[in-house]
Amino acid sequence: LARRAAAIVELREGLQQDTSACFARSTFTVIPYTRADGGKECPRSLVESLACGVPVLVSRAAPFSAYVSERGCGVVFDGDVDGLRAAIEAGRADYVRLSARAADCAREDFDLQATLLAYRSLYEQVLAA
C-alpha cells in the first residue's frame, strides 16, 4: 500500500478551478481530522465529493463522521495511520455501493432547491408568528 500510495495520493490545497474534473480523478476524499476542532464541521470539499459520487474517508474526530456512518456514504476511521489504511481497504472493497450512496446523499441532503424552499418556509413561519 505504501508504494502504491506515492503514485496515487494527491494532496490539493487552495482554489480548484474545476472541481468536477478534480473529483473525477479521485477515488476518495479524505478528511483526516485528529481533533474535533481540526477544521470545518462540514467541509465543502466533502459535500462536493459526495455530489460527484466520490465516497469520503472521515476520521472519527471529524464532527461530520456521524453523518457518514449513518448514511453509508463513506468509511469512518480512527485518526491514525492504521485506521486510514483500514478505511482505504474497506472503501475499495465496497466502492460501488459507497459511490452510489455518496451521490444519493448529495441529492437527498444537499440539494440547493430543497434547501432554498426549506429556508423560505422557515422564514414565512417566523414572519407569520
C-alpha positions, -999 to 999 in steps of 0.1 A, spaced: 0 0 0 28 24 9 45 22 -26 12 25 -44 2 55 -23 31 76 -35 17 72 -70 -20 76 -63 -22 101 -34 -27 138 -45 -28 165 -19 -47 195 -30 -50 229 -14 -61 263 -25 -88 272 -50 -96 244 -75 -109 260 -107 -127 228 -120 -139 208 -90 -158 183 -112 -126 174 -130 -107 173 -97 -131 148 -82 -133 128 -115 -97 119 -108 -104 109 -72 -113 76 -57 -119 90 -22 -119 123 -4 -101 121 29 -110 142 59 -83 132 84 -90 154 115 -71 145 146 -93 168 168 -130 177 166 -119 214 161 -95 204 134 -114 222 107 -149 229 94 -177 209 108 -189 201 73 -161 208 48 -173 220 14 -150 195 -3 -168 167 14 -202 178 0 -187 184 -34 -171 149 -33 -205 133 -25 -221 153 -53 -196 138 -77 -202 103 -64 -169 101 -46 -171 84 -12 -154 100 18 -130 86 43 -135 106 75 -117 103 108 -139 97 139 -127 131 153 -144 150 125 -179 162 136 -193 150 102 -183 114 109 -217 106 124 -234 116 92 -210 95 71 -216 65 93 -254 68 94 -258 75 57 -232 49 45 -216 73 20 -180 65 31 -159 50 58 -152 64 93 -118 56 107 -97 60 138 -74 91 132 -42 72 128 -22 55 100 -36 21 107 -71 34 108 -67 52 75 -51 21 59 -81 0 71 -105 26 57 -89 26 23 -91 -11 21 -127 -12 33 -136 15 9 -120 -2 -20 -138 -35 -11 -172 -18 -11 -166 10 -36 -195 6 -59 -221 8 -31 -203 36 -13 -201 56 -46 -238 52 -52 -246 62 -16 -224 93 -20 -243 105 -50 -277 97 -34 -268 115 -2 -258 146 -21 -291 146 -39 -312 138 -8 -295 161 17 -277 189 -1 -300 198 -30 -299 236 -34 -335 240 -44 -348 219 -15 -326 239 9 -339 272 -5 -375 260 -1 -369 249 34 -354 284 43 -383 301 26 -408 280 46 -389 287 78 -388 325 72 -425 325 63 -434 307 95 -413 332 116 -428 362 99 -463 349 103 -459 344 140 
